[in-house]
């Protein structure tokens, strides 16, 4: 789940760290530590930022243990289970199998190999997080709960099993468990904590005593150091071991086989000592308590270098619920690899983070009037508020130097050291000890906003409608400028006073100052009168940016390209060339050369670094006249805010050089989250995926930036722009294999260029496969072929039906001819024969009648043959009929008939149409072609019956007087009255045959007829 976070700044107005009252003295305590002053306690935690996550904000409660894994995740063990935390989101870790009661985690430990060891309560033993899952380590004889875990230098994991008096230790190494009890020198009592010192010695605290096991030994030995129950151990600086119990915290020293304990430091009023101890990188000792928050001690080693440091040198500080801690019941401590301190409590999780902005706690917060600031030439920084004036010497805290009867109205740098302080009635010169010399009375009723001392020693005061005043020669002088409204003063590099006016600026060549008004500017008003990196005049800050109005050739630095430049209220330049300012964007850092470039090159952006509320800033910039930023002699930069005075030490700034670990959490497709892994395959039809990822930079996770890219079919594979979003959605994806990459940068811009890569594939639907288009083409072709076959079959049936109709019609005609014409002719012949018989005696009549009767007989026989032909078409033979056509053709050309292939019987009507087409072709060739040879070729093919009529004549185009070299000429010839050719084409179409004519000038003519086999052949 996503978490909201509560934020507080330690030792910064809202959080006052309080010293605990001295506890009741245990019998063995010899002395009472000297308590540090309250102000000093507050300063110890200045520079930390406190962030917390409570139960209401999604954090687990009753936290028992914390650790950090090698991938940077913060692991949280609580009564509510096991969680991973990336700085923003708490992720519950499911237990193996996902069944059974929740895990009650009592201890956590990160091993050198990256394994996270999980010690459990309720007799569940030990589990380990390996390869992305929890594994039960099958520890023998698990106890009520695991009270501690520690890894030895040899890599073995030692587990302290609480709630039992025998077998209190278990060791895991090389895949095997080994148990330790009384046979290893352990007493018959509970054990609570174990730790290893730098020399490999193992330390163990039981219910009553401290034991050690030298490196390489299999037995524990008593040290003679007595403890109260529930004592804890922690390895400290220089290899020392530290012990905490109800009697106090002390250092244990092992020398020549003998253990001695240092002086007790009473830090806890509880009946039990620190439940957890931790030495942070700065040498401080932190301890959790059962019900008193957390305690912090300055390191005795750091103070004196001796384990026997005097108690008076010890400092103890408390951080508890009254100061913002989520609960006083604290049980877990951890310093992560970036230096952040984590505290686990009953009610949530707390983080203390070092920040560069430090609140000066010696100056009271929330002054009723504005703060005033000036940097002295002597390196001392001077501050004024409503009640006092303060001096901050190099390397020291603020110190009150003068109590004020009226609030500080203005403060400015004095020549030759110190500062000038303006109050309601007087002008006072300050030095590090207080007022220097007599005060100078102000003119009656004058209420200035700003002051400044120029190179000539004049002290200038700006007082709006009361005009501009200066003190010179022991007297006050004024310039009558009722409409100018002088509001702020700065001293230019040439020593002249620069006066910012809200109204029209006074003019005059003899004026001893330079005046600037908003009418001269392009930056929307005057909010800051700032030192310029250019030689001529100051920088003016307005709502729209910066401008140097007195510098020739300069251009405004507009906020559209440089957002930091809007409403910049204060600025100071360091010797290194860095500029430090404060404005609406927070505290900003720029460099002199970059700003000079921007002032002389319009539109150029200035590289900048921001320090804001995530860096310890706890208020907005103060909108007041006078300097808002100053640098002390120790290099610290001081800033005024509405709430308090803060500082940054540029020399102490450290970049976080640890690149964040990057990982992909899940891939969501179709509303279903999937765990990334090898072979991740999404279902067909997936078009959109959301990929969730994170990076484990725990310092300022909100500033972690990510860049992503997706490579795959149809994608350019380009990196996206940096973004703080931790998920990305890709749409319009097709099937194929994809590679997703994500990289991240921490808050200081250090990138993990390797990032993480995840591959996944989207399965294809059947119509998205490579073979589908081919199959579709084949299927379409088959369908078209079937349609073609069906069409051909339809045409064939149609033609056959027509042929059948023609055959039936021929038979009808044959019947009619036989029954009418032939019989009638036969009757006439018989009558004429009778007449001839009667005239047999007349030779002349016989000479006429006998030839006529013979001819009639011949005609009757021929008619009968015709009728017989109409009824018996199947008896017609194509070769014979074609030969007959050739025999009857009257022409001077040579005629040739050629037949190829196996002769097959033909449909009778096909024969008639072929004979008609061939006859027309022969007739045309004989009549028009002027050919020497005419050839008829017949080919009985398996697919078709082909008939060719060719001649070597003049061609069709020559007949019509046109160029017959192309098909258009042939078509034209066909359309110019040659209806025989048109009839040939129509006959061919009627029987489903293909017909073509090829002809060219003096190239002859070829008539081609092709009848499909299924239509031509009878079988």
HELIX and SHEET records of a PDB file:
HELIX    1   1 UNK A   38  UNK A   44  1                                   7    
HELIX    2   2 UNK A   55  UNK A   57  5                                   3    
HELIX    3   3 UNK A   96  UNK A   98  5                                   3    
HELIX    4   4 UNK A  182  UNK A  184  5                                   3    
HELIX    5   5 UNK A  237  UNK A  239  5                                   3    
HELIX    6   6 UNK A  300  UNK A  304  1                                   5    
HELIX    7   7 UNK A  311  UNK A  313  5                                   3    
HELIX    8   8 UNK A  321  UNK A  323  5                                   3    
HELIX    9   9 UNK A  518  UNK A  520  5                                   3    
HELIX   10  10 UNK A  563  UNK A  565  5                                   3    
HELIX   11  11 UNK A  592  UNK A  600  1                                   9    
HELIX   12  12 UNK A  613  UNK A  615  5                                   3    
HELIX   13  13 UNK A  650  UNK A  652  5                                   3    
HELIX   14  14 UNK A  701  UNK A  703  5                                   3    
HELIX   15  15 UNK A  766  UNK A  768  5                                   3    
HELIX   16  16 UNK A  770  UNK A  816  1                                  47    
HELIX   17  17 UNK A  817  UNK A  822  3                                   6    
HELIX   18  18 UNK A  823  UNK A  838  1                                  16    
HELIX   19  19 UNK A  843  UNK A  871  1                                  29    
HELIX   20  20 UNK A  873  UNK A  875  5                                   3    
HELIX   21  21 UNK A  878  UNK A  888  1                                  11    
HELIX   22  22 UNK A  908  UNK A  924  1                                  17    
HELIX   23  23 UNK A  925  UNK A  929  3                                   5    
HELIX   24  24 UNK A  956  UNK A  960  1                                   5    
HELIX   25  25 UNK A  967  UNK A  975  1                                   9    
HELIX   26  26 UNK A  979  UNK A  990  1                                  12    
HELIX   27  27 UNK A 1013  UNK A 1016  1                                   4    
SHEET    1   A 5 UNK A   6  UNK A   9  0                                        
SHEET    2   A 5 UNK A  48  UNK A  54 -1                                        
SHEET    3   A 5 UNK A 348  UNK A 354 -1                                        
SHEET    4   A 5 UNK A 341  UNK A 345 -1                                        
SHEET    5   A 5 UNK A 330  UNK A 335 -1                                        
SHEET    1   B 4 UNK A  63  UNK A  68  0                                        
SHEET    2   B 4 UNK A  74  UNK A  78 -1                                        
SHEET    3   B 4 UNK A  81  UNK A  85 -1                                        
SHEET    4   B 4 UNK A  90  UNK A  92 -1                                        
SHEET    1   C 4 UNK A 105  UNK A 110  0                                        
SHEET    2   C 4 UNK A 116  UNK A 120 -1                                        
SHEET    3   C 4 UNK A 126  UNK A 130 -1                                        
SHEET    4   C 4 UNK A 133  UNK A 136 -1                                        
SHEET    1   D 4 UNK A 145  UNK A 151  0                                        
SHEET    2   D 4 UNK A 157  UNK A 162 -1                                        
SHEET    3   D 4 UNK A 169  UNK A 173 -1                                        
SHEET    4   D 4 UNK A 176  UNK A 180 -1                                        
SHEET    1   E 4 UNK A 191  UNK A 196  0                                        
SHEET    2   E 4 UNK A 202  UNK A 206 -1                                        
SHEET    3   E 4 UNK A 209  UNK A 213 -1                                        
SHEET    4   E 4 UNK A 221  UNK A 226 -1                                        
SHEET    1   F 4 UNK A 232  UNK A 235  0                                        
SHEET    2   F 4 UNK A 241  UNK A 245 -1                                        
SHEET    3   F 4 UNK A 248  UNK A 255 -1                                        
SHEET    4   F 4 UNK A 258  UNK A 261 -1                                        
SHEET    1   G 4 UNK A 277  UNK A 279  0                                        
SHEET    2   G 4 UNK A 285  UNK A 288 -1                                        
SHEET    3   G 4 UNK A 294  UNK A 297 -1                                        
SHEET    4   G 4 UNK A 316  UNK A 319 -1                                        
SHEET    1   H 4 UNK A 358  UNK A 359  0                                        
SHEET    2   H 4 UNK A 645  UNK A 649 -1                                        
SHEET    3   H 4 UNK A 636  UNK A 640 -1                                        
SHEET    4   H 4 UNK A 629  UNK A 631 -1                                        
SHEET    1   I 4 UNK A 372  UNK A 375  0                                        
SHEET    2   I 4 UNK A 381  UNK A 384 -1                                        
SHEET    3   I 4 UNK A 388  UNK A 392 -1                                        
SHEET    4   I 4 UNK A 398  UNK A 403 -1                                        
SHEET    1   J 4 UNK A 410  UNK A 413  0                                        
SHEET    2   J 4 UNK A 419  UNK A 422 -1                                        
SHEET    3   J 4 UNK A 426  UNK A 431 -1                                        
SHEET    4   J 4 UNK A 434  UNK A 435 -1                                        
SHEET    1   K 4 UNK A 410  UNK A 413  0                                        
SHEET    2   K 4 UNK A 419  UNK A 422 -1                                        
SHEET    3   K 4 UNK A 426  UNK A 431 -1                                        
SHEET    4   K 4 UNK A 440  UNK A 441 -1                                        
SHEET    1   L 4 UNK A 450  UNK A 453  0                                        
SHEET    2   L 4 UNK A 459  UNK A 462 -1                                        
SHEET    3   L 4 UNK A 468  UNK A 472 -1                                        
SHEET    4   L 4 UNK A 475  UNK A 479 -1                                        
SHEET    1   M 3 UNK A 486  UNK A 491  0                                        
SHEET    2   M 3 UNK A 497  UNK A 501 -1                                        
SHEET    3   M 3 UNK A 513  UNK A 517  1                                        
SHEET    1   N 4 UNK A 528  UNK A 530  0                                        
SHEET    2   N 4 UNK A 539  UNK A 542 -1                                        
SHEET    3   N 4 UNK A 545  UNK A 547 -1                                        
SHEET    4   N 4 UNK A 557  UNK A 558 -1                                        
SHEET    1   O 4 UNK A 568  UNK A 573  0                                        
SHEET    2   O 4 UNK A 578  UNK A 583 -1                                        
SHEET    3   O 4 UNK A 586  UNK A 591 -1                                        
SHEET    4   O 4 UNK A 609  UNK A 611 -1                                        
SHEET    1   P 4 UNK A 672  UNK A 674  0                                        
SHEET    2   P 4 UNK A 661  UNK A 669 -1                                        
SHEET    3   P 4 UNK A 689  UNK A 696 -1                                        
SHEET    4   P 4 UNK A 727  UNK A 730 -1                                        
SHEET    1   Q 4 UNK A 681  UNK A 682  0                                        
SHEET    2   Q 4 UNK A 751  UNK A 762  1                                        
SHEET    3   Q 4 UNK A 736  UNK A 745 -1                                        
SHEET    4   Q 4 UNK A 705  UNK A 711 -1                                        
SHEET    1   R 5 UNK A 894  UNK A 900  0                                        
SHEET    2   R 5 UNK A 933  UNK A 940  1                                        
SHEET    3   R 5 UNK A 944  UNK A 951 -1                                        
SHEET    4   R 5 UNK A1004  UNK A1012 -1                                        
SHEET    5   R 5 UNK A 993  UNK A1000 -1                                        
END                                                                             
